[in-house]
């Protein structure tokens, strides 16, 4: 069976990573969480005092890009690849609401996008890859055989994210999560470089009322049909 490239784009907290991991595992494909790459750069900026509520030293972050080494290492116990920044596992650290509050600003910087897009294209050059993010079907892999665009209401996405953070033990308020979701939607959709938008040939999936199983089975069937069409 011929391997294909599967590009999954969409708004924050639409479950892109969850279904991408499931799909990659089922198909035996490589999974790349591009959002985690931008979160890793954001975490680096936070750790080095380059971004806060009061200031964002973009020039310093761009200058230090050569010092930022991002990699993925598969964790057999968890069943997916974790994110490493300069050889340190930061999978848990980058999933906080604080990182979420800054990541869209970091991702809007053209120099950072260029660096990470090049890495992402290298990761998927042999196909057999499932990649999720904001610009996979429009910029990273415009020729991907299957493009999906995930969406759901802001309230639904905020509730999912809120429950996820609470289960992790984070002390957060639903309103703060909802505000963050709406702010990220605006920044992602209105940035000048590679704004979040649905590719013309992408299949839109509104999972507001879908269970995880329904979502997975729907997308798996699309992947199978696309693969058969490419034979």
C-alpha positions as CSV (number, residue, x, y, z in Angstrom):
1,X,0.0,0.0,0.0
2,X,1.4,3.4,-1.0
3,X,2.3,5.8,1.8
4,X,0.8,9.3,1.7
5,X,1.2,12.6,3.6
6,X,-1.7,13.5,5.9
7,X,-1.9,17.2,6.8
8,X,-4.2,18.1,9.7
9,X,-4.8,21.8,10.4
10,X,-7.3,23.6,12.6
11,X,-8.0,25.8,15.5
12,X,-6.4,25.2,19.0
13,X,-7.9,22.5,21.2
14,X,-9.8,20.8,18.3
15,X,-8.1,17.4,19.1
16,X,-5.7,17.6,16.1
17,X,-2.9,16.0,18.1
18,X,-5.1,13.3,19.6
19,X,-6.5,12.0,16.3
20,X,-3.1,12.5,14.6
21,X,-1.4,10.2,17.1
22,X,-4.2,7.6,16.8
23,X,-4.0,7.7,13.0
24,X,-0.2,7.5,12.8
25,X,-0.1,4.5,15.2
26,X,-2.8,2.7,13.3
27,X,-1.2,3.3,9.9
28,X,2.4,2.8,11.1
29,X,3.2,6.4,10.1
30,X,5.5,8.9,11.6
31,X,3.6,11.5,13.7
32,X,4.9,15.1,14.0
33,X,3.3,17.6,16.4
34,X,4.3,20.9,14.9
35,X,2.4,22.8,17.6
36,X,4.8,21.3,20.1
37,X,7.7,22.7,18.2
38,X,6.4,26.2,18.5
39,X,5.6,25.6,22.1
40,X,9.2,24.5,22.6
41,X,10.5,27.7,21.2
42,X,8.1,29.6,23.4
43,X,9.2,27.7,26.5
44,X,12.9,28.5,25.6
45,X,11.9,32.2,25.4
46,X,10.2,32.1,28.8
47,X,13.1,30.3,30.4
48,X,15.5,32.8,29.1
49,X,13.5,35.9,30.0
50,X,12.7,36.9,26.5
51,X,8.9,37.0,26.8
52,X,6.5,38.0,29.5
53,X,3.2,39.8,29.9
54,X,5.1,43.1,29.7
55,X,7.7,42.5,27.1
56,X,8.7,40.3,24.1
57,X,12.3,40.6,22.9
58,X,11.7,39.3,19.4
59,X,15.2,40.3,18.1
60,X,17.0,38.4,20.9
61,X,14.9,35.3,20.3
62,X,15.6,35.4,16.6
63,X,19.3,35.8,17.3
64,X,19.3,32.8,19.6
65,X,17.5,30.5,17.2
66,X,20.7,28.5,16.4
67,X,20.8,27.6,20.1
68,X,17.4,26.0,20.0
69,X,17.5,22.3,19.1
70,X,14.1,20.5,19.0
71,X,13.7,16.7,18.7
72,X,11.2,14.0,19.2
73,X,11.8,10.7,21.0
74,X,9.3,7.9,21.0
75,X,8.1,6.8,24.4
76,X,7.0,3.2,24.2
77,X,5.1,3.4,27.5
78,X,3.1,6.4,26.4
79,X,2.8,5.3,22.8
80,X,3.9,8.6,21.2
81,X,7.0,10.8,20.7
82,X,7.8,13.3,23.4
83,X,9.4,16.7,22.8
84,X,12.9,17.5,23.7
85,X,14.5,20.9,23.9
86,X,18.3,20.8,23.8
87,X,18.2,17.2,24.9
88,X,15.9,17.8,27.8
89,X,12.4,16.3,27.9
90,X,9.9,19.2,28.1
91,X,6.7,17.4,27.1
92,X,4.8,18.3,30.3
93,X,6.3,21.8,30.6
94,X,5.1,23.0,27.2
95,X,1.4,22.0,27.8
96,X,0.7,24.7,30.4
97,X,-1.8,27.6,30.0
98,X,1.1,30.0,30.5
99,X,2.9,28.6,27.4
100,X,-0.4,28.6,25.5
101,X,-0.8,32.3,26.3
102,X,2.4,33.2,24.5
103,X,2.8,30.6,21.7
104,X,0.7,32.4,19.1
105,X,2.9,35.5,19.4
106,X,6.0,33.4,19.0
107,X,4.6,31.5,16.1
108,X,3.8,34.7,14.2
109,X,7.5,35.5,13.8
110,X,8.6,34.8,10.2
111,X,12.1,33.8,11.1
112,X,10.9,31.2,13.5
113,X,8.3,29.8,11.1
114,X,10.9,29.5,8.3
115,X,13.3,27.6,10.6
116,X,10.6,25.2,11.8
117,X,8.9,24.7,8.4
118,X,12.2,23.6,6.9
119,X,12.6,21.0,9.7
120,X,9.0,19.8,9.3
121,X,9.5,19.4,5.5
122,X,12.6,17.3,6.1
123,X,10.7,15.1,8.6
124,X,8.0,14.4,6.0
125,X,10.0,14.1,2.8
126,X,9.6,10.3,2.6
127,X,5.8,10.5,3.1
128,X,4.2,8.0,5.5
129,X,3.7,11.0,7.9
130,X,0.8,12.5,9.8
131,X,1.5,16.1,10.7
132,X,-0.8,18.5,12.5
133,X,-0.6,22.3,13.0
134,X,-1.9,25.5,11.6
135,X,-0.3,25.7,8.1
136,X,0.5,22.1,7.2
137,X,-1.9,21.8,4.2
138,X,-1.3,25.4,3.0
139,X,2.5,25.9,3.5
140,X,4.4,22.9,4.8
141,X,2.8,20.3,2.5
142,X,0.6,22.0,0.0
143,X,0.7,18.8,-2.1
144,X,-0.4,16.5,0.7
145,X,-2.7,13.7,-0.5
146,X,-5.1,14.2,2.4
147,X,-5.8,17.5,4.0
148,X,-8.1,17.9,7.0
149,X,-9.3,21.1,8.7
150,X,-10.5,20.5,12.3
151,X,-13.0,22.9,13.9
152,X,-15.4,23.2,16.9
153,X,-17.0,26.0,18.8
154,X,-14.7,28.1,21.0
155,X,-16.8,27.1,24.1
156,X,-16.5,23.4,23.3
157,X,-12.7,23.7,22.8
158,X,-12.2,25.7,25.9
159,X,-14.2,23.1,28.0
160,X,-12.0,20.3,26.6
161,X,-8.8,22.2,27.3
162,X,-10.0,23.1,30.8
163,X,-10.8,19.5,31.7
164,X,-7.4,18.4,30.4
165,X,-5.6,21.0,32.5
166,X,-7.7,20.2,35.6
167,X,-6.9,16.5,35.2
168,X,-3.2,17.4,35.1
169,X,-3.5,19.1,38.4
170,X,-3.2,22.7,37.0
171,X,-5.0,25.5,38.9
172,X,-7.0,27.2,36.2
173,X,-10.3,29.0,35.6
174,X,-12.6,28.1,32.7
175,X,-13.0,31.8,31.7
176,X,-9.2,32.2,31.5
177,X,-9.0,29.1,29.2
178,X,-11.9,30.4,27.0
179,X,-10.2,33.8,26.7
180,X,-7.0,32.1,25.7
181,X,-8.7,30.1,23.1
182,X,-10.4,33.1,21.5
183,X,-7.2,35.2,21.6
184,X,-5.2,32.4,19.9
185,X,-7.9,32.0,17.3
186,X,-7.6,35.7,16.5
187,X,-3.8,35.9,16.4
188,X,-3.4,32.6,14.4
189,X,-6.0,33.7,11.8
190,X,-4.7,37.3,11.4
191,X,-0.9,37.0,11.5
192,X,0.8,38.1,8.3
193,X,3.0,35.0,7.8
194,X,1.1,31.8,7.1
195,X,-2.2,32.6,8.8
196,X,-4.4,29.8,9.9
197,X,-6.9,29.1,7.1
198,X,-8.5,26.1,5.5
199,X,-6.8,24.9,2.3
200,X,-9.1,24.9,-0.7
201,X,-8.9,21.1,-1.0
202,X,-9.1,20.3,2.7
203,X,-12.0,18.4,4.2
204,X,-13.5,20.2,7.1
205,X,-14.4,18.2,10.2
206,X,-16.5,19.9,12.9
207,X,-16.1,17.6,15.9
208,X,-18.2,19.6,18.4
209,X,-20.6,16.7,18.8
210,X,-18.3,13.8,17.9
211,X,-16.8,11.3,20.3
212,X,-13.1,10.4,20.0
213,X,-14.0,7.1,18.5
214,X,-16.4,8.7,15.9
215,X,-13.7,11.2,15.0
216,X,-11.0,8.6,14.6
217,X,-13.2,6.3,12.5
218,X,-14.3,9.1,10.2
219,X,-10.8,10.2,9.6
220,X,-9.4,6.7,9.2
221,X,-11.9,6.0,6.5
222,X,-10.9,9.1,4.7
223,X,-7.3,8.1,4.9
224,X,-8.0,4.6,3.6
225,X,-10.0,6.0,0.7
226,X,-7.3,8.4,-0.2
227,X,-4.6,5.7,-0.1
228,X,-6.7,3.5,-2.4
229,X,-7.2,6.4,-4.8
230,X,-3.4,6.9,-4.9
231,X,-2.7,3.3,-5.8
